[in-house]
Amino acid sequence: MEQIPLNQVNIELYRIFLHTARLGNLTRAAQQLHITQPSVSYAIKQLESHLQVKLFDRLSKGVKLTPEGQALLEYVEQSFALLHAGEQKIANLRTLSSGELRVGASGPMIKHLLLPALDQFHGEYPEVRIRLSQGKSSDIQHQLLEGKIDIGLVHLPLNDERLVSHHLISQQYIFVVGSAYRHFSAKPLKASELHQIPLLLFSKDSSTRHFVEKWLHALGVDVQVDIELGSLDMLIEFAKRGYGAAFVARSFAIPELHAGTLFELQIAEPIPLRSIAVATRRDMSLSISAKQFMELLIQSLKALP
């Protein structure tokens, strides 16, 4: 027999072989496949020509697998089972009844911005596995570039052209103090007068620290930091306890401001707004779960006061 090139063997030939082997009859296989009996016969001959073996013995009332046909059947059944499982997996991913969501953000962003959308997503799609990474904006950008996460919440600007961003919200940063320094909040305070109060800032490698230092330097103010801390909660706690003025996003300190445990300093020079964006890899397509979560996140942030 002349062998048919592998790239010309259609998967449909194996599907016809599978049905014929299971039914043991060409006519019934044709009926189940909604094709003609000659088409089934021709397909079997094509496959036998390609494999250069006889797959069926023709009987008076049907067909029976040869030993070679029986050996092939085991692999064909496994192959189609895998294909079916693959199709089912894609269907589950499409309907978000499986899959995973890989997202990263800083601790404050997770607590104040991400959690409402994450709660809603987890409630609606409990079968999607959530993988959450916490880190500074620079860490989150690095994880995106390494493919460890699919989407990340970061402060703008991005520092790599391989990433693309979608603006979410703009935040106003402020200096807050506890009752020990409350008297400084009674009237506007120049940036150059901040030295009268101990400064509580994020650690040196944070984007927020870089932001406030850049702003103060532009005003000709020499930054002298008394206490460096690695989390928003610690900054707020130390400010409340009277250790000095903490530089934080106003939206992240609203509960304490409303409760009267923190007080906002009125700085004469305007502090620029900061942009928070969701960042992704420019060259990577988002999964269905990531796209759905982004939509929920954008909607939830629109509802913020």
C-alpha positions in Angstrom: 0.0 0.0 0.0 1.1 3.6 -0.6 1.3 5.4 2.7 -0.7 8.6 3.1 1.4 11.5 4.6 0.6 12.1 8.2 -0.3 15.7 7.7 -3.1 14.6 5.3 -4.7 12.3 7.9 -7.8 14.0 9.2 -8.8 13.4 12.8 -12.2 12.6 11.4 -10.8 9.3 10.1 -10.0 8.3 13.7 -13.4 9.4 14.8 -15.1 7.2 12.2 -12.7 4.3 13.2 -13.7 4.8 16.9 -17.5 4.6 16.2 -17.1 1.7 13.8 -15.0 -0.2 16.4 -17.5 0.4 19.1 -20.5 -0.5 17.0 -19.0 -3.3 15.0 -21.1 -2.3 12.0 -20.4 0.2 9.1 -24.1 1.1 8.6 -24.8 1.8 12.2 -21.6 3.8 12.5 -22.7 5.8 9.5 -26.1 6.4 11.1 -24.6 7.6 14.3 -22.2 9.9 12.5 -24.9 11.2 10.1 -22.9 10.2 7.0 -23.3 7.6 4.3 -22.1 4.0 4.7 -19.7 4.3 1.7 -18.1 7.3 3.4 -17.4 5.2 6.5 -16.0 2.4 4.3 -13.8 4.8 2.4 -12.5 6.4 5.6 -11.5 3.1 7.1 -9.6 2.2 3.9 -7.9 5.6 4.0 -6.8 5.0 7.6 -5.6 1.5 6.8 -3.6 2.9 3.8 -2.0 5.4 6.1 -1.1 2.9 8.8 -0.3 0.2 6.3 -2.2 -2.4 8.4 -5.6 -4.0 8.2 -7.8 -2.7 11.0 -11.1 -4.6 10.5 -12.0 -8.1 9.3 -15.2 -7.9 7.2 -17.9 -10.3 8.4 -21.3 -11.2 7.0 -23.1 -9.1 9.6 -20.5 -6.4 10.4 -16.9 -5.9 11.1 -14.5 -7.1 13.8 -11.2 -5.5 14.9 -8.0 -7.2 13.9 -5.3 -7.4 16.6 -3.7 -4.3 15.1 -7.1 -2.6 15.1 -7.6 -3.5 18.8 -4.2 -2.1 19.6 -5.0 1.2 17.9 -8.4 1.4 19.6 -6.9 1.8 23.0 -4.9 4.9 21.9 -7.7 6.4 19.9 -10.1 6.1 22.9 -7.6 7.8 25.1 -7.0 10.6 22.6 -10.6 11.4 22.2 -11.1 11.3 25.9 -8.3 13.8 26.3 -9.8 16.0 23.6 -13.2 15.9 25.3 -11.6 16.8 28.6 -9.8 19.7 26.9 -13.1 20.9 25.5 -14.7 20.6 28.9 -11.8 22.5 30.5 -12.2 25.4 28.0 -15.9 25.4 28.6 -15.3 25.7 32.4 -12.8 28.5 31.9 -15.2 30.3 29.6 -18.0 30.1 32.2 -15.5 30.8 35.1 -16.4 27.5 36.8 -12.6 26.8 37.0 -9.3 28.6 36.3 -7.3 31.0 38.4 -6.9 34.7 39.0 -3.3 36.0 39.6 -3.3 39.5 40.9 -0.8 41.6 42.9 -0.9 44.9 44.8 0.5 46.7 47.9 -1.0 46.0 51.3 -3.0 49.3 51.4 -4.3 48.8 47.9 -5.4 45.3 48.7 -7.1 46.4 51.9 -8.8 49.5 50.6 -9.2 49.1 46.8 -8.9 45.4 45.9 -10.9 43.6 48.5 -14.4 44.8 47.6 -13.9 43.6 44.0 -12.2 40.5 45.2 -15.0 39.6 47.5 -17.6 40.1 44.8 -15.5 38.0 42.3 -15.0 35.2 44.8 -18.7 35.2 45.7 -19.7 35.0 42.0 -17.0 32.6 40.9 -16.0 30.4 43.9 -14.4 27.8 41.7 -11.8 30.2 40.3 -8.6 29.9 42.4 -7.3 33.2 43.5 -3.6 33.8 43.8 -2.8 37.1 45.5 0.7 38.7 45.8 1.5 41.6 48.1 4.4 43.9 47.4 5.5 47.5 46.5 4.6 48.9 43.1 8.1 48.1 41.9 7.8 44.5 43.1 4.4 44.1 41.4 5.8 45.4 38.1 8.7 42.9 38.3 6.2 40.1 39.0 4.2 41.1 35.9 7.3 41.0 33.7 8.3 37.6 35.1 4.8 36.3 34.3 4.1 35.4 38.0 0.9 37.5 38.0 -1.6 38.6 35.3 -2.7 42.0 36.6 -1.3 44.3 39.2 -2.4 47.5 40.9 0.5 50.0 40.9 1.2 53.7 41.3 2.0 55.5 38.0 4.2 56.1 36.2 5.3 52.6 35.0 9.0 52.2 34.6 9.0 49.6 31.8 7.5 50.0 28.3 6.7 46.3 28.2 3.8 47.0 30.6 0.6 48.8 29.8 -1.7 50.5 32.3 -5.3 51.5 32.7 -5.9 54.4 35.0 -8.2 53.6 37.9 -8.3 56.4 40.4 -6.4 59.5 41.5 -5.5 59.8 45.2 -4.7 62.9 47.4 -1.9 62.3 49.8 -1.9 64.2 53.1 0.1 64.6 56.4 -1.8 63.4 59.4 -1.0 63.7 63.1 -2.5 62.4 66.4 -3.8 64.5 69.3 -0.3 65.3 70.5 0.3 67.5 67.4 -3.3 68.5 66.7 -2.5 72.2 67.3 -0.5 72.2 64.0 -3.7 71.4 62.1 -5.4 74.7 63.2 -3.8 76.8 60.4 -2.0 76.3 57.1 1.5 75.0 57.4 4.3 75.6 54.9 6.2 72.5 53.7 9.4 74.2 55.0 7.8 74.2 58.5 7.3 70.4 58.6 10.6 70.1 60.3 8.8 71.2 63.5 7.1 67.8 63.6 8.9 64.4 63.4 8.2 62.8 60.0 6.9 59.3 59.7 7.4 58.0 56.2 7.4 54.7 54.3 10.8 52.9 53.8 13.2 54.3 51.3 12.5 51.8 48.5 8.8 52.6 48.4 7.2 54.6 45.6 5.3 56.7 48.1 8.6 57.7 49.8 10.1 58.6 46.4 7.0 60.7 45.6 7.0 62.8 48.8 10.8 63.3 48.7 10.6 64.5 45.1 7.8 66.9 46.0 9.6 68.3 49.0 12.9 68.6 47.2 11.1 70.6 44.4 10.1 73.1 47.2 13.6 73.3 48.4 12.9 71.4 51.6 15.5 69.0 53.0 13.8 65.8 54.1 14.6 64.6 57.5 12.9 61.4 58.4 12.5 60.4 62.0 10.7 57.0 61.7 10.6 54.7 58.6 7.9 52.1 58.5 7.0 49.4 56.0 3.2 49.5 56.2 0.3 52.0 56.2 -1.2 50.5 59.3 2.0 51.1 61.2 2.3 54.7 59.9 -1.3 55.4 61.1 -0.7 53.7 64.4 2.5 55.7 65.2 0.8 58.9 64.1 -2.2 58.2 66.4 0.2 57.6 69.3 1.8 61.0 68.9 5.1 60.1 67.2 4.8 62.7 64.5 3.2 63.4 61.1 2.6 60.5 58.7 2.3 60.9 54.9 -0.6 58.8 53.7 -3.4 58.7 51.1 -6.4 60.5 52.5 -8.8 57.8 51.3 -6.8 55.2 53.4 -7.1 57.3 56.6 -10.8 58.2 56.4 -11.9 56.0 59.3 -9.4 57.6 61.7 -10.1 61.1 60.4 -13.8 60.7 60.9 -13.2 59.1 64.4 -11.1 62.0 65.4 -8.0 59.9 66.2 -6.1 61.6 63.3 -6.0 65.1 62.1 -5.0 66.4 58.7 -2.4 69.1 58.4 -3.3 72.0 56.0 -0.2 72.3 53.8 0.1 75.6 52.1 1.7 74.2 48.9 -0.6 71.8 47.0 0.5 68.2 47.1 0.1 66.6 43.6 -2.4 63.9 43.0 -1.1 60.3 42.6 -2.6 57.9 40.0 -3.3 54.3 40.7 -3.6 52.0 37.6 -4.1 48.4 36.8 -1.1 47.1 34.9 -0.7 44.2 32.5 1.9 42.8 30.2 1.7 44.5 26.8 2.5 41.2 24.9 0.2 38.9 26.9 -3.5 38.2 26.5 -5.5 38.2 29.7 -7.4 35.1 30.8 -11.2 35.3 30.9 -11.1 35.4 34.7 -8.6 38.3 34.7 -10.8 40.2 32.3 -13.9 39.7 34.4 -12.1 40.7 37.5 -10.8 43.9 35.9 -14.4 44.8 35.0 -15.5 44.3 38.5 -12.6 46.2 39.9 -13.2 49.2 37.7 -16.9 49.2 38.6 -16.2 49.0 42.3 -13.7 51.9 42.2 -16.3 54.1 40.4 -18.5 53.6 43.4 -15.9 55.0 45.9 -16.7 58.4 47.4 
